[in-house]
Amino acid sequence: MEDEEACCGESFEYVAEDLGNLEEGLQCCVCLSPLHRPALHVACGNLFCSACVTRLPRPAVCPLCRRPLLGALVPAPLFVMQKVDALRVYCPRARCVVHRCDLPAHLRDTCPGLGASVAPCAAARFGCTWAGKREGKQEHEAECQYCALAPAFERQQARFRKAHAASIASLQAAHLRRLSSLHKQVKRLSKAAQCMETVLQQYTDGVEDEDEDEEENAMCSEEEGCPCGGRGEHTLAQCCVKCGKTWGEHHGHTCPGTGVEGVFL
């Protein structure tokens, strides 16, 4: 099996049942397999295998949102890592079924296909370089300084993981606060635009009313055949004292239905 650091999700053979029940969103956006050492793109929230990111052409961009990945990747939340690491896979040596997170230790220590092969020290991940036959492994580990310090190393790693998780949570909370602030600004701008539209409509209606008033209050003129001879002594909206109709409703100089000359004061 290739070095675990260089593995992506497609490097493992998964139990078909677990693969079929995989939750949506737990696949890498590059290899489309279950995430391995997942990284989160803070700009869009997409997830990638850490190894897949290193294989993308430079400058690397998200294949979905097309925004740069450089400086925008953080480790995925702990619950995401726990879900994908709990998937069952087949051991490539003896077809044993183990959880994916346990595969390295299984291949190193407990796989029945190991036989009398060379095995590394249990504290190899902390820097011990010893490797020897399996029957001598227990004797070495009883005297190994790295094995003696392993609990302290593990506590230190636990503190780092906790601090890292707190940092990610803080970044996510700040991102959510920023999104909430932008949402409120959009709502305020939308409300201001509606107010401006209302004011503009009121202004337009006022201009139309003024035009109607000017037309209604227009003074008579000689061309319109007013009996006053166009002296402008009354408006066209004034009523005839004989029939009650306005000058605009008259047909010529006579009142409709009466035949007498209209009189406008």
Buried (B, 14 or more C-beta within 10 A) or exposed (E): EEEEEEBBBBBBEBBEEBBEEBEEEBBBBBBEBBBBBBBBBBBEEBBBBBBBBEEBEEEBBBEEEEEBBEEBBBBBBBEBBEBBBEBBBBBBBEEBEBEBBBBBEBBBEEBEEBEEEEBBBBBBBBEBEBEEEEEEBEEBBEEBEBBEBBEEBEEEEEEEEEEEBEEBEEEBEEEEEEEEEEEEEEEEEEEEEEEEEEEEEEEEEEEEEEEEEEEEEBBBBEEEEBBEEBEEBBBBBBBBEBBEBBBEBBEEEBBEEEEEEBEBE
